[in-house]
């Protein structure tokens, strides 16, 4: 089994602010930091730190993108499928308030300049039973999904940031969906299935949402993260639920990507749904207690130590 993470590579410009800037407002930031980021890069690093060999495919620009490649290589990710294109790398402008919440503006740059020729070349060494890990920060996703499916790869999709382009893909070809609560609602609404939340997620409604998604995608494993309410997952033959861990929140930027990487690694190692959710939740809890995106993702031994301290 091999893993190809095909995804975005961004420079994250993080501005600490007293509150999110409002329309017409000029606001002075308290601090500016630059981190490697992008959902694709974050997922690759989480997978690698969780103990899996990972290849990353994507593109950087001719500016400062080498920092992103070095970050991946530092955790032994294969970067031979990362191209250098003319123009800027992808980047993100991130507002982070004093409670650790964030608002993100993304510029695609090289992430949105992928070609079908490159995709075919990058998929050449992968096939039946291998994993393709995706998010929605690159172009040509429908073509990429079709080619990977034809090669009998198992396709993992985090549809963030979710927009109408997600539905250009044949979602029946996805093996694993990793969604947050807003993305779960958006998927259900697209298929004319509403979910009355009454302002909160009860246990019954969490289960109901996943069952509704399972009816739409009966062959897939569906995983939903719920912030402080934890996470849940459903497969054709199992359901699992995990509460979140209580930690001081510094920065939530890469929490979902960290969760995804550790969940997939646990599943690849033969863990049950419940065990996979617990390990992924622990990794995400450590990540949100630290600043930055990729740099906040913990090593596997840190997750082991964290879990050993839980009652």
DRENDO-1510 file (C-alpha; in Angstrom, 1 decimal, always signed):
<recs>
REC; n; res; u; v; w
REC; 1; UNK; +0.0; +0.0; +0.0 .
REC; 2; UNK; +1.3; +3.4; -1.0 .
REC; 3; UNK; -0.1; +6.9; -0.2 .
REC; 4; UNK; -0.1; +9.8; -2.6 .
REC; 5; UNK; -1.2; +13.1; -1.0 .
REC; 6; UNK; -2.1; +15.4; -3.9 .
REC; 7; UNK; -2.7; +18.8; -2.6 .
REC; 8; UNK; -2.0; +22.5; -1.9 .
REC; 9; UNK; +1.2; +24.0; -0.7 .
REC; 10; UNK; +0.8; +27.4; +0.8 .
REC; 11; UNK; +2.8; +30.0; +2.7 .
REC; 12; UNK; +0.6; +31.1; +5.7 .
REC; 13; UNK; +0.8; +34.7; +6.7 .
REC; 14; UNK; -0.7; +34.7; +10.2 .
REC; 15; UNK; -1.8; +38.0; +11.8 .
REC; 16; UNK; -2.8; +38.0; +15.5 .
REC; 17; UNK; -5.7; +40.4; +15.9 .
REC; 18; UNK; -7.8; +41.6; +18.9 .
REC; 19; UNK; -10.9; +40.7; +16.8 .
REC; 20; UNK; -11.7; +39.8; +13.2 .
REC; 21; UNK; -11.6; +42.8; +10.9 .
REC; 22; UNK; -15.0; +44.2; +10.0 .
REC; 23; UNK; -16.3; +45.8; +6.8 .
REC; 24; UNK; -14.8; +49.3; +6.4 .
REC; 25; UNK; -12.5; +48.8; +9.4 .
REC; 26; UNK; -8.7; +49.3; +9.5 .
REC; 27; UNK; -7.1; +47.2; +12.2 .
REC; 28; UNK; -3.6; +46.9; +13.5 .
REC; 29; UNK; -2.3; +43.4; +14.0 .
REC; 30; UNK; -0.5; +42.5; +17.2 .
REC; 31; UNK; +1.9; +40.1; +15.5 .
REC; 32; UNK; +2.8; +38.7; +12.1 .
REC; 33; UNK; +4.2; +35.2; +11.6 .
REC; 34; UNK; +4.9; +33.1; +8.5 .
REC; 35; UNK; +4.4; +29.4; +8.5 .
REC; 36; UNK; +4.4; +26.6; +5.9 .
REC; 37; UNK; +0.8; +25.5; +5.3 .
REC; 38; UNK; -1.9; +24.5; +2.8 .
REC; 39; UNK; -4.3; +21.7; +3.5 .
REC; 40; UNK; -2.4; +19.4; +1.2 .
REC; 41; UNK; +0.9; +20.0; +3.0 .
REC; 42; UNK; -0.7; +19.8; +6.4 .
REC; 43; UNK; -2.2; +16.4; +5.6 .
REC; 44; UNK; +1.0; +15.1; +4.2 .
REC; 45; UNK; +2.9; +16.1; +7.3 .
REC; 46; UNK; +0.3; +14.6; +9.6 .
REC; 47; UNK; +0.4; +11.3; +7.7 .
REC; 48; UNK; +4.2; +11.3; +7.9 .
REC; 49; UNK; +4.4; +12.2; +11.6 .
REC; 50; UNK; +1.7; +9.5; +12.3 .
REC; 51; UNK; +4.2; +7.0; +10.8 .
REC; 52; UNK; +3.2; +6.4; +7.2 .
REC; 53; UNK; +5.4; +6.7; +4.1 .
REC; 54; UNK; +3.9; +9.5; +2.0 .
REC; 55; UNK; +4.5; +11.0; -1.4 .
REC; 56; UNK; +3.3; +14.5; -2.1 .
REC; 57; UNK; +2.3; +15.8; -5.5 .
REC; 58; UNK; +1.6; +19.5; -6.3 .
REC; 59; UNK; +3.2; +22.7; -7.3 .
REC; 60; UNK; +5.0; +25.7; -5.9 .
REC; 61; UNK; +5.8; +29.0; -7.5 .
REC; 62; UNK; +9.2; +30.5; -8.3 .
REC; 63; UNK; +9.1; +32.7; -5.2 .
REC; 64; UNK; +9.6; +31.4; -1.7 .
REC; 65; UNK; +8.1; +28.0; -2.2 .
REC; 66; UNK; +11.3; +26.1; -1.4 .
REC; 67; UNK; +10.4; +26.6; +2.3 .
REC; 68; UNK; +7.4; +24.3; +1.7 .
REC; 69; UNK; +9.4; +21.5; +0.1 .
REC; 70; UNK; +12.0; +21.7; +2.9 .
REC; 71; UNK; +9.3; +21.3; +5.5 .
REC; 72; UNK; +8.0; +18.1; +3.8 .
REC; 73; UNK; +11.5; +16.7; +3.4 .
REC; 74; UNK; +12.2; +17.3; +7.1 .
REC; 75; UNK; +9.6; +14.7; +7.9 .
REC; 76; UNK; +10.7; +12.3; +5.1 .
REC; 77; UNK; +7.9; +13.0; +2.7 .
REC; 78; UNK; +8.8; +12.2; -0.9 .
REC; 79; UNK; +8.7; +15.5; -2.8 .
REC; 80; UNK; +9.8; +14.3; -6.2 .
REC; 81; UNK; +6.3; +15.0; -7.6 .
REC; 82; UNK; +6.3; +18.7; -6.7 .
REC; 83; UNK; +6.8; +21.0; -9.7 .
REC; 84; UNK; +8.2; +24.5; -9.7 .
REC; 85; UNK; +6.0; +26.8; -11.9 .
REC; 86; UNK; +6.5; +30.4; -12.9 .
REC; 87; UNK; +4.5; +32.9; -10.8 .
REC; 88; UNK; +3.7; +32.9; -7.1 .
REC; 89; UNK; +3.1; +30.0; -4.8 .
REC; 90; UNK; -0.2; +29.6; -3.1 .
REC; 91; UNK; -0.6; +31.6; +0.1 .
REC; 92; UNK; -3.1; +32.3; +2.8 .
REC; 93; UNK; -3.8; +35.4; +4.9 .
REC; 94; UNK; -5.0; +34.2; +8.3 .
REC; 95; UNK; -6.5; +36.3; +11.0 .
REC; 96; UNK; -6.1; +34.7; +14.4 .
REC; 97; UNK; -7.9; +36.2; +17.4 .
REC; 98; UNK; -7.0; +36.1; +21.0 .
REC; 99; UNK; -9.2; +33.0; +21.6 .
REC; 100; UNK; -7.3; +31.0; +18.9 .
REC; 101; UNK; -10.1; +31.2; +16.3 .
REC; 102; UNK; -9.2; +32.0; +12.8 .
REC; 103; UNK; -10.5; +33.4; +9.5 .
REC; 104; UNK; -8.6; +32.5; +6.3 .
REC; 105; UNK; -8.3; +34.1; +2.9 .
REC; 106; UNK; -6.6; +31.8; +0.3 .
REC; 107; UNK; -4.8; +32.7; -3.0 .
REC; 108; UNK; -4.4; +29.6; -5.1 .
REC; 109; UNK; -1.3; +30.5; -7.1 .
REC; 110; UNK; +0.6; +27.5; -8.3 .
REC; 111; UNK; -1.9; +25.2; -6.6 .
REC; 112; UNK; -4.4; +26.2; -9.3 .
REC; 113; UNK; -2.1; +25.7; -12.3 .
REC; 114; UNK; -1.9; +21.9; -12.4 .
REC; 115; UNK; -2.2; +20.2; -15.8 .
REC; 116; UNK; -3.7; +16.9; -16.8 .
REC; 117; UNK; -0.3; +15.8; -18.2 .
REC; 118; UNK; +1.3; +16.4; -14.8 .
REC; 119; UNK; -1.6; +14.5; -13.1 .
REC; 120; UNK; -1.1; +11.4; -15.3 .
REC; 121; UNK; +2.6; +11.4; -14.7 .
REC; 122; UNK; +2.2; +11.7; -11.0 .
REC; 123; UNK; -0.3; +8.8; -10.8 .
REC; 124; UNK; +1.9; +6.5; -12.9 .
REC; 125; UNK; +3.5; +4.6; -10.0 .
REC; 126; UNK; +0.2; +4.1; -8.1 .
REC; 127; UNK; -2.6; +1.6; -8.5 .
REC; 128; UNK; -4.9; -0.9; -7.0 .
REC; 129; UNK; -5.3; -0.5; -3.2 .
REC; 130; UNK; -3.1; +2.6; -2.9 .
REC; 131; UNK; -4.5; +5.7; -1.3 .
REC; 132; UNK; -5.0; +9.1; -2.9 .
REC; 133; UNK; -5.6; +11.9; -0.3 .
REC; 134; UNK; -7.3; +15.0; -1.6 .
REC; 135; UNK; -8.8; +18.4; -0.5 .
REC; 136; UNK; -10.3; +21.2; -2.5 .
REC; 137; UNK; -7.4; +23.7; -2.8 .
REC; 138; UNK; -6.1; +22.5; -6.2 .
REC; 139; UNK; -7.6; +22.5; -9.7 .
REC; 140; UNK; -8.5; +19.5; -11.9 .
REC; 141; UNK; -10.0; +17.5; -9.1 .
REC; 142; UNK; -12.7; +15.8; -11.2 .
REC; 143; UNK; -10.0; +14.6; -13.7 .
REC; 144; UNK; -7.8; +13.5; -10.8 .
REC; 145; UNK; -10.6; +11.5; -9.2 .
REC; 146; UNK; -11.6; +9.9; -12.5 .
REC; 147; UNK; -8.0; +8.8; -13.2 .
REC; 148; UNK; -7.3; +7.5; -9.7 .
REC; 149; UNK; -10.6; +5.6; -9.7 .
REC; 150; UNK; -9.8; +4.0; -13.0 .
REC; 151; UNK; -6.4; +2.9; -11.5 .
REC; 152; UNK; -8.4; +1.3; -8.6 .
REC; 153; UNK; -6.9; +3.6; -6.0 .
REC; 154; UNK; -8.8; +4.3; -2.7 .
REC; 155; UNK; -9.7; +8.0; -2.8 .
REC; 156; UNK; -9.9; +10.1; +0.4 .
REC; 157; UNK; -11.6; +13.5; +0.2 .
REC; 158; UNK; -11.6; +16.4; +2.6 .
REC; 159; UNK; -13.9; +18.7; +0.6 .
REC; 160; UNK; -12.6; +21.9; +2.3 .
REC; 161; UNK; -13.1; +24.6; +1.3 .
REC; 162; UNK; -16.4; +23.3; +0.2 .
REC; 163; UNK; -17.9; +25.2; -2.8 .
REC; 164; UNK; -20.0; +24.3; -5.9 .
REC; 165; UNK; -16.9; +22.8; -7.6 .
REC; 166; UNK; -17.0; +19.8; -5.3 .
REC; 167; UNK; -20.1; +18.6; -7.1 .
REC; 168; UNK; -18.3; +18.6; -10.5 .
REC; 169; UNK; -16.7; +15.4; -9.2 .
REC; 170; UNK; -18.4; +12.0; -9.2 .
REC; 171; UNK; -18.6; +11.7; -5.5 .
REC; 172; UNK; -19.7; +8.0; -5.7 .
REC; 173; UNK; -16.0; +7.3; -6.5 .
REC; 174; UNK; -14.8; +8.5; -3.0 .
REC; 175; UNK; -13.8; +5.8; -0.5 .
REC; 176; UNK; -13.5; +8.1; +2.6 .
REC; 177; UNK; -15.1; +11.4; +3.3 .
REC; 178; UNK; -13.6; +13.6; +6.1 .
REC; 179; UNK; -15.9; +16.5; +6.8 .
REC; 180; UNK; -16.7; +19.0; +9.5 .
REC; 181; UNK; -20.2; +19.7; +10.6 .
REC; 182; UNK; -20.7; +22.6; +8.2 .
REC; 183; UNK; -19.5; +20.5; +5.3 .
REC; 184; UNK; -21.8; +17.7; +6.3 .
REC; 185; UNK; -24.7; +20.0; +6.3 .
REC; 186; UNK; -23.8; +21.4; +2.9 .
REC; 187; UNK; -23.6; +17.9; +1.4 .
REC; 188; UNK; -27.0; +17.0; +2.8 .
REC; 189; UNK; -28.5; +20.3; +1.6 .
REC; 190; UNK; -27.1; +19.8; -1.9 .
REC; 191; UNK; -29.0; +16.5; -2.1 .
REC; 192; UNK; -32.2; +18.1; -0.7 .
REC; 193; UNK; -31.8; +16.5; +2.7 .
REC; 194; UNK; -32.3; +19.0; +5.6 .
REC; 195; UNK; -31.2; +18.5; +9.2 .
REC; 196; UNK; -32.9; +20.6; +11.9 .
REC; 197; UNK; -30.2; +21.3; +14.4 .
REC; 198; UNK; -32.0; +23.7; +16.7 .
REC; 199; UNK; -28.7; +25.4; +17.3 .
REC; 200; UNK; -26.8; +22.3; +18.5 .
REC; 201; UNK; -25.7; +18.8; +17.7 .
REC; 202; UNK; -27.4; +16.3; +19.9 .
REC; 203; UNK; -26.2; +12.7; +19.9 .
REC; 204; UNK; -29.3; +11.7; +17.9 .
REC; 205; UNK; -28.7; +14.3; +15.3 .
REC; 206; UNK; -25.0; +13.4; +14.9 .
REC; 207; UNK; -26.0; +9.8; +14.2 .
REC; 208; UNK; -28.8; +10.9; +11.9 .
REC; 209; UNK; -26.6; +13.1; +9.9 .
REC; 210; UNK; -24.1; +10.3; +9.3 .
REC; 211; UNK; -26.8; +7.8; +8.5 .
REC; 212; UNK; -28.2; +10.3; +5.9 .
REC; 213; UNK; -24.8; +10.7; +4.4 .
REC; 214; UNK; -24.3; +7.0; +4.3 .
REC; 215; UNK; -27.5; +6.6; +2.3 .
REC; 216; UNK; -26.0; +9.0; -0.3 .
REC; 217; UNK; -22.7; +7.2; -0.3 .
REC; 218; UNK; -23.4; +3.7; +0.8 .
REC; 219; UNK; -19.9; +2.2; +0.1 .
REC; 220; UNK; -17.9; +5.0; +1.7 .
REC; 221; UNK; -16.5; +5.5; +5.2 .
REC; 222; UNK; -17.8; +8.9; +6.5 .
REC; 223; UNK; -16.0; +10.8; +9.2 .
REC; 224; UNK; -17.4; +14.0; +10.8 .
REC; 225; UNK; -15.5; +16.4; +13.1 .
REC; 226; UNK; -17.6; +18.6; +15.4 .
REC; 227; UNK; -15.1; +20.9; +17.2 .
REC; 228; UNK; -15.6; +20.8; +20.9 .
REC; 229; UNK; -18.4; +18.2; +20.5 .
REC; 230; UNK; -15.8; +15.7; +19.3 .
REC; 231; UNK; -16.1; +13.5; +16.2 .
REC; 232; UNK; -18.1; +10.5; +14.8 .
REC; 233; UNK; -17.7; +8.0; +12.0 .
REC; 234; UNK; -19.9; +5.5; +10.1 .
REC; 235; UNK; -19.0; +2.7; +7.7 .
REC; 236; UNK; -21.2; +0.1; +6.0 .
REC; 237; UNK; -20.8; -2.1; +9.1 .
REC; 238; UNK; -19.9; +0.2; +12.1 .
REC; 239; UNK; -20.6; +3.4; +13.9 .
REC; 240; UNK; -18.3; +5.2; +16.4 .
REC; 241; UNK; -18.3; +8.3; +18.5 .
REC; 242; UNK; -15.5; +10.2; +20.3 .
REC; 243; UNK; -15.7; +13.1; +22.7 .
REC; 244; UNK; -13.0; +15.9; +22.3 .
REC; 245; UNK; -10.2; +16.4; +24.7 .
REC; 246; UNK; -10.1; +19.6; +26.8 .
REC; 247; UNK; -7.0; +21.6; +26.1 .
REC; 248; UNK; -6.1; +25.3; +26.0 .
REC; 249; UNK; -6.7; +26.6; +22.5 .
REC; 250; UNK; -4.0; +28.7; +20.9 .
REC; 251; UNK; -4.6; +28.2; +17.1 .
REC; 252; UNK; -7.1; +25.9; +15.3 .
REC; 253; UNK; -5.7; +26.4; +11.8 .
REC; 254; UNK; -4.5; +22.9; +11.1 .
REC; 255; UNK; -6.6; +20.9; +13.5 .
REC; 256; UNK; -8.8; +19.3; +10.8 .
REC; 257; UNK; -5.8; +18.3; +8.6 .
REC; 258; UNK; -4.0; +16.9; +11.6 .
REC; 259; UNK; -7.1; +14.9; +12.6 .
REC; 260; UNK; -7.4; +13.6; +9.0 .
REC; 261; UNK; -3.8; +12.4; +8.8 .
REC; 262; UNK; -3.8; +10.6; +12.1 .
REC; 263; UNK; -7.2; +9.0; +11.5 .
REC; 264; UNK; -6.1; +7.6; +8.2 .
REC; 265; UNK; -2.8; +6.3; +9.7 .
REC; 266; UNK; -4.7; +4.6; +12.5 .
REC; 267; UNK; -7.1; +3.0; +10.0 .
REC; 268; UNK; -4.2; +1.9; +7.8 .
REC; 269; UNK; -2.6; +0.3; +10.9 .
REC; 270; UNK; -5.8; -1.8; +11.5 .
REC; 271; UNK; -7.3; +0.2; +14.3 .
REC; 272; UNK; -11.1; +0.2; +14.9 .
REC; 273; UNK; -13.2; +3.2; +14.1 .
REC; 274; UNK; -13.4; +4.2; +17.7 .
REC; 275; UNK; -9.6; +3.8; +18.2 .
REC; 276; UNK; -8.9; +5.8; +15.1 .
REC; 277; UNK; -11.2; +8.6; +16.2 .
REC; 278; UNK; -9.6; +8.7; +19.6 .
REC; 279; UNK; -6.0; +8.9; +18.3 .
REC; 280; UNK; -6.9; +11.5; +15.7 .
REC; 281; UNK; -8.7; +13.6; +18.4 .
REC; 282; UNK; -5.7; +13.4; +20.6 .
REC; 283; UNK; -3.4; +14.6; +17.8 .
REC; 284; UNK; -5.7; +17.5; +16.9 .
REC; 285; UNK; -6.0; +18.5; +20.6 .
REC; 286; UNK; -2.2; +18.8; +20.7 .
REC; 287; UNK; -2.2; +20.8; +17.5 .
REC; 288; UNK; -4.7; +23.4; +18.6 .
REC; 289; UNK; -2.6; +24.0; +21.7 .
REC; 290; UNK; +0.2; +25.3; +19.5 .
REC; 291; UNK; +0.6; +28.2; +17.0 .
REC; 292; UNK; +0.9; +27.7; +13.3 .
REC; 293; UNK; -0.4; +25.2; +10.9 .
REC; 294; UNK; +2.1; +22.5; +9.8 .
REC; 295; UNK; +4.5; +23.2; +12.7 .
REC; 296; UNK; +1.7; +22.5; +15.3 .
REC; 297; UNK; +1.2; +18.9; +14.1 .
REC; 298; UNK; +2.6; +16.5; +16.8 .
REC; 299; UNK; +4.9; +13.5; +16.4 .
REC; 300; UNK; +3.4; +10.1; +17.0 .
REC; 301; UNK; +5.3; +9.6; +20.3 .
REC; 302; UNK; +3.7; +12.8; +21.6 .
REC; 303; UNK; +0.3; +11.5; +20.8 .
REC; 304; UNK; +1.2; +8.2; +22.6 .
REC; 305; UNK; +2.3; +10.2; +25.7 .
REC; 306; UNK; -0.9; +12.4; +25.6 .
REC; 307; UNK; -3.2; +9.4; +25.5 .
REC; 308; UNK; -1.3; +7.6; +28.2 .
REC; 309; UNK; -2.1; +10.5; +30.5 .
REC; 310; UNK; -5.9; +10.3; +29.9 .
REC; 311; UNK; -8.1; +8.5; +32.3 .
</recs>
